[in-house]
């Protein structure tokens, strides 16, 4: 399954492609300005980076001129507002470099609030629920349902249940696409995806 995260980072232009072309909305990312690319693509990595700063500023990073009401709306959409209000100083609470006060799943929801505020047309989720406990994972999925409406969403996942209902699934091995199709199509093919699905479902 190697190559998935690299693919996501190529789209966001964290890396330059050695060969070929990466297009975002029909534009070669090498020709797009950083401002255009940042406005078009939001990426949420497995390891959430939170600054040693207030909760407000960590969310508003996506839109520095955001008002408190906008940040609160984003937090509510990401199902993290109530938890923030339980912190010592609410949105003014200073988070440590490791996101002190918050669990892994809660940090993911802060990152989701940031992505919601950014309102990019393309959202890349790289193992977005990997650190979440079952309750947080459910809340993340509820938040994603609100966040992804009308957007192009690229989901990178090892937990296949999280991608069952997507429009198109790409199975990548050693940097190559070896299967593609929706869940039902891939199950009917009875190939690599179907094998992985059955293995995960019996755990």
Secondary structure, DSSP 8 states (H G I E B T S, - for coil): -TTHHHHHHHHTTSS--SSS--EETTEETTTS-HHHHHHHEEEE-SS----SSBHHHHHHTTSTT--HHHHHHHHHHTT-HHHHHTSTTGGG-B--TT-TT--HHHHHHHHHHHHHHHT-SEEEEESTTTT--HHHHHHHHHHHHHHTTTSEEEEE-S-GGGGTTSS-EEEEETTEEEEEE-HHHHHHHTSHHHHHHHHHHT-
